[in-house]
Amino acid sequence: MVTLQLKQLSVPPGQRIILTDVNWSKFEDILQELGEKRASRVAYYQNQLEIRMPLPEHEFNKEIIGDMGKILLEELEVDRECYGSTTFKRKDMAAGIEPDNCFYIQNYRLMIGKRRLDLTVDPPPDLAIEVDVTSKTQLSAYEALGVPELWQFSQGSLRINLLEAGEYIESSFSPTFPDFPLIEGVSQFVQMSLTQGSSAALRAFRKWVRERIDR
C-alpha cells in the first residue's frame, strides 16, 4: 500500500481533492496537520473528506456577502457573533465543515466569549454562507450539524436554504431578514461591485437597507 503525506498533495486554486475511507481519527489528524492558518477549506461526512482550494473570485464574493450580512444586522440593530471559517465538527454525526462565513444570531448570547467550540454542547451557527457549493459532502455535513439557514452564492445568484426535517429546502426569502428581497438584492450589489468596486457597492447596499427600514 502506498502512503502519501498531505504535504505531497497539491490542490490548484478552484480545484478539490476527495479522500474516501477516512475515519474520524484520521480526519482529526489531517486537520491538525493542515493547521489553522491556511487557504484551503475542508468538508467531512461519513468517512469522505473533501479538501478544496478557493479561487480569488470565491474569496472576493464570500467577503462582500459576509459584509452584507453584517450591514443588515448592524442597521437592524440585531446582535450577533461572527465565527468566520471556524471548523465545526461532531464525531457522533461523522460530520465537519468550514463555512466561508457564519453568524450566531438567535443564539448569539450563548457564544459571547467562546473561543473553543463543542457542538455536542454548543449550537451550530444560525446562518452560514457558502460560495460555489457544488458538493454533496458539504451540504450533507451542514444538514447533519443542523445549521438552520444556509446561503449559497453561485454564478451570480443567491440561493437561500432552510433546514426542514433534516434536509434543506429552497426558500424565496430569509426568515432572518424577512422584509428584504435578498435574492435579488445580494445579486444586484455583487454585480455592482464588479464595475464600481466593493466599497461603493457596500455603501449602496447600506443605503438600500436603510430605505427599506424607513418605509
Number of C-alpha atoms within 10 A of each C-alpha: 3 3 5 8 8 10 8 6 9 11 13 12 14 13 12 17 14 13 11 12 10 16 16 20 9 13 20 15 11 16 12 10 12 16 9 12 6 8 12 15 19 23 27 27 25 18 16 18 25 18 16 19 19 20 13 11 10 18 13 15 21 21 17 19 24 20 16 23 18 18 18 18 16 13 13 13 9 12 14 19 20 18 18 16 16 17 16 19 25 16 14 9 13 18 26 27 25 22 25 22 23 26 21 21 19 15 17 17 12 13 19 11 8 10 7 9 15 11 14 13 7 13 17 22 28 19 23 26 23 25 25 15 14 11 11 11 23 23 19 21 24 31 21 19 23 19 21 19 26 26 22 18 22 16 8 13 16 19 17 20 22 21 17 13 9 15 16 20 13 15 14 12 17 20 12 14 13 10 12 17 12 18 18 11 17 20 17 15 23 22 16 17 18 10 10 11 13 20 11 14 21 20 14 15 22 16 13 14 19 15 10 10 12 6 5
